[in-house]
Amino acid sequence: MSPASSPLQARRELLVGLLETLLGESIFDNRYSMHPRRLSTLAAELADNYIRAAEGGFGAAEGGFGAAEGLSREAALEEGARLAQEGLGEKTILRIAASLRRFSLGGTDEDAKPARNQAATTEEYTSALLEGFITAREAQLLRDQEQLRRALSTALESQSQELLVKNHALDTSLNGILLADLEGRVTWANSSFLSLWGFTMAAEVIDRRTTDFWTPQDGERVLADLPRTGGWRGEFIAERRDGASFSVEVSASVVRNGIGEPIGIMTSFVDITERKRLQAQVLQAQKMDALGQLAGGITHDFNNLLTIVSGYLQVLILDAPRDTRTHQDLMQMKAAVDRGVGLTRQLRLFTRQASGNRQSVSLNEVARETWEIFKRTFPPEITVELALAPSLWMIEADSNQMSQVLVNLCVNARDALTDPAAGRERILTIETANVMLTEERIGKYLTARPGRYVLLRVRDTGTGMSPDLLERLFVPFVTTKSARSGTGLGLAVVYGIVTSHHGFIDVQSTVRGGTAFEILFPMTGTPQEARRDEAAAPPLPRGHGKILVVDDEQQVRELISRVLSTCGYETITAADGSDALSLFGEGNGIDLVILDMMMPGMGGRECLARLRAKQPGVRVLVTTGYTSDGSAHELLGEGALGIVEKPLDIAAFAEKVQETMGRGAVGC
């Protein structure tokens, strides 16, 4: 494929615009300021190199910046190093990598395989870009450290005026710096160190051992080896004066005089809590995306199985006399199948395959409705409180899914509050608020943009969670409950719903310290009408005409044909899109096509387009159990007359067929 005709080249300007906007928004995160023209040039260079890697191949040794096709890993490493030299910050490079990953996943269903290949190439390319960036930044830090060390050696032997100058440079450094004697006793600390640890005066740390501020098991060993090694660098979790913990990067080195004799120890501390949190968010997003793809495939196959079982059960129930034991047994079987249908719907919400009916929603109304239920059904020892903001902004959402988010969170809170380990004060609080996210605050959320958001917070005073559980909190089937108490899908469903609504979720919890879930949804002032659910009413409505049933599952084709035949229609079947086109072109007088969206080979979208090319007025109903990002509903704008979700409710399905057969041909 030539570059001019490649899908990524066709979207180059979009990518350049996204990267230019990102760079413009991140100017305060960078080490140096860049001219707007340089930002535009840099965005174009990043886009071109990424497209070259994704389309021409990544990893070839000869593929450098000037190569016509492909990009070598060495070139990507050099590009990352160049970005570090340009002065881009760590947050900026992480956002660039995240944007390229999202951009690589922007294809349609027919582009699924290429999108996966591009996603893999994008992961390799962005990993190399980040590696080159981090390596260059580390080299810069080492150079800075060496410069500080040499400056300190000179200062200790210089005249008093020089000492004042060097002391000022160290004292105003953004890094926390400690000076100590060779025994490790602190002799001086700069203001940044005092601020990091929460001290107000240097006297509070003077004469304490340097290792008091390190991880105990590492501090003494490193200090003892410093005269031999000359320096040490690492990371650990430190504890501030008030007991709060934070991640810190440490660099320790021996200070020597002009003839090379050791005269002291300098230790530099950098707070890397934000960097570690962003890295954890990137890893969590990658893990959830991988789990979503796996669950999406399982859901599609499971939906087909449930369609067959549920459909034939409904046929048997219609034929069985209502007051017989057989009818009762069949209803018990249908109840079990319906529970399976509910499970697949939860999985679809986790994988963001169900977008629901979006309209203008007030989270205050959702909270009040949920509160009315829980204040009557929760144990009396639990106090359920509301703290709702007046004049709360509206959001565009599916109200049922918002209720499910709140119910899942409140049920989890109830379980934590009724645990024997919970304290005496058992309070569940539901809060809402209007929030304005600024540039300074969006760093807490990986893909957030500045603007107006609506906050939903659910707090409890229950047992809390351990750090290990917090890391796996939104993974499907991970649960703190007993095997009989839950499926482990509740929070995974919450995560899927929130992300599908372009929201963000954050959790704060400590063991025996309670838990707080904070969710932010973008504010919107554009209400949408909700679709009305079609009512299903037995007996099955009858009609006449010839219907072509297209589905790659033989049992699903047979089920649909049987239901349609019962309703009086004549049916013919096709196993894929190619067979459907052949049958449709044989002059069979087909009045309606029932078309499965997801099929191997020619999918539903392509088949629909070709059917309309043959006969623009063809009637088509689309069946699907996999509606990723609402893509099935996009077919309504491409000529389909309706969407029927699997597993089928045969009464509603028969009514939909009758309604569609009664409509005129599209375009006629």
Secondary structure as UniProt FT lines:
FT   HELIX           3..5
FT   HELIX           7..10
FT   HELIX           12..25
FT   HELIX           27..29
FT   HELIX           36..56
FT   TURN            61..62
FT   TURN            65..66
FT   HELIX           73..86
FT   HELIX           90..104
FT   HELIX           109..111
FT   HELIX           112..157
FT   HELIX           160..171
FT   STRAND          176..180
FT   TURN            182..183
FT   STRAND          185..189
FT   HELIX           191..197
FT   HELIX           202..204
FT   TURN            205..207
FT   HELIX           210..213
FT   HELIX           216..229
FT   STRAND          231..239
FT   TURN            241..242
FT   STRAND          245..256
FT   TURN            258..259
FT   STRAND          262..271
FT   HELIX           273..319
FT   TURN            322..323
FT   HELIX           325..350
FT   TURN            351..352
FT   STRAND          359..361
FT   HELIX           363..377
FT   TURN            380..381
FT   STRAND          383..387
FT   TURN            390..391
FT   STRAND          395..397
FT   HELIX           399..418
FT   TURN            420..421
FT   STRAND          427..437
FT   TURN            439..441
FT   HELIX           442..444
FT   TURN            446..447
FT   STRAND          451..460
FT   HELIX           467..471
FT   TURN            472..474
FT   TURN            476..477
FT   TURN            483..485
FT   HELIX           490..500
FT   TURN            501..502
FT   STRAND          504..509
FT   TURN            511..512
FT   STRAND          515..523
FT   STRAND          546..550
FT   HELIX           554..566
FT   TURN            567..568
FT   STRAND          570..574
FT   HELIX           577..584
FT   TURN            585..587
FT   STRAND          592..596
FT   HELIX           604..614
FT   TURN            616..617
FT   STRAND          620..624
FT   HELIX           628..630
FT   HELIX           631..634
FT   HELIX           635..638
FT   STRAND          642..645
FT   HELIX           650..661
FT   TURN            666..667
//
